């Protein structure tokens, strides 16, 4: 009987044969395109599975609820969902799987585009449980992490280099967006705009293949219709440009509120170390909010569909079904305004309490409500203004808030156009998205995904210099071929070391491995030919302090600042415990920079 080790060896041999065959018969570019095809299929199937699980769980739990009254189980289901997700993550995954897009950005920026293999499936399971039981988050960010993990794992399996791994990670993310939203163009744009991959033919062709493949697979399972039914009732006219600009500005401020409030509430959860205390706080906040406002249950796509397709107050009044607001159509704007205010707390409580989900769906949810409220207030104002259709502006609001929260106006434009088939509103989509982006960028320079990494200097950006510096690994730059000397060694013993050395720099390290100082050959050159002094001088008298010390966790940008401040050519590197690791030199940094630049820019 074959053991697991035997099976693993067989798999490795098969992979090695495939690699040898590929090297003989296929170019690197052809192989990347082939892998992007399989990445597109895999990510689409993962997104279909996740949507199916979410729908089945939600239907099973809520299908019997009374639309006309209060449902007390809203106080129970969200807590159970977060609890089950927490148990799954704590005892099965045993790793943090939250903040999906941020994890992808970190992998690209700081981990050579390597994502842990378990992310290929764990986020699907965790987010399905969380959202199915009412977690007020979206499944898109988890599926994007899943797709990127699939791409990364495929690349690692076939031993691809960092540049190609990055492309496959982008293919996974793009395929996930294309598959879950039926939006191939948005998938490509999202990867270029949010994940910040550079636009070259080396990256563009695989992204297109992955997105087209994922979309076709989704079409085969769910049909070719757009995700949300939308019929354009009134075409856009130039007189509505001011209203579109104002809506964009409102969406920008709403995006700012969402980003700042989420960060502040996350900080509260970050201070709590006990997972059951997090569950108690997050579960209580989420269940109470969903009990009061059932529209906060799950992704919220039902509300979006109602606002986009509703024709009158009766249709829109269905938004308040299953709540204490039922039948009070005159309070529709009050209800929607309260939902708009509390959605961020429901989303943060879900993730902070132990659930798993993203901010794609909340962004669309908030944008749709903002567009509807704006249009209603605009139309009922006492000013003599041209009327704007509520459904059109609900759609435009979705693009506005997504553009602001993600700092991605192109993604907002193309995603909403493809989600709804609302291509006839392309111009107002551009106006609202741009206005929203320009509004939030004045207050918040980074998106909700990238701000955590940006604060640590770990964010890969379209700034070529910053990108190259971020891609450079400290571990690869540390030079360790220096002969160490101890502070108690005599000059004579130092001369013996110098005779064997190939470098002119000698770190003085004590018994604990801590650097005490540095001896340079030029500083003792006049003493090494005077044997009578060999026993009179010890290394601790000959050494000089290091001009600066670098921690191995520092970013390359910080390292270069140290070089500029000290005018040194080599600086010592130590670990978090202060133990000496080696030296890093300007020449090695510049040489590595040139090589990474060539690899990064090569098509």
Secondary structure, 3 states (H helix, E strand, C coil): CCCHHHHHHHHHHHHHHHHHHHHHHCCHHHHHHHHHHHHHHHHHHHHHHHHHHHHHHHHHHHCCCCCCCCCCCHHHHHHHHHHHHHHHHHHHHCCCCCCHHHHHHHHHHHCCCCCCHHHHCHHHHHHHHHHHCCCCCECHHHHHHHHHHHHHHHHHHCCCCHHHHHHHHHHHHHHHHHHHHCCHHHHHHHHHHCCCCCCCHHHHHHHHHHHHHHHHHHHHHHCCCCCCCCCCCCCCCHHHHHHHHHHHHHHHHHHHHHHHHHHHHHHHHHCCCCHHHHHHHHHHHHHHHHHHCHHHCCCCHHHHHHHHHCCCHHHHHHHHCCCCCCCCHHHHHHHHHHHHHHHHHHHHHHHHCCCCCECHHHHHHHHHHHHHHHHHHHHHCCCCCCCCCHHHHHHHHHHHHHHHHHCCHHHHHHHHHHHHCCHHHHHHHHHHHHHHHHHHHCCCCCCCCCHHHHHCCCCCCCCHHHHHHHHCCHHHHCECCCCCECCCCEHHHHHHHHHHCCCCEEEEECCCCEEEEEEEHHHHCCCCCCHHHCCCCEHHHHCECCCCEEECCCCHHHHHHHHHHHCCCEEEEECCCCEEEEEEEHHHHHHHHHHHHHHHHCC
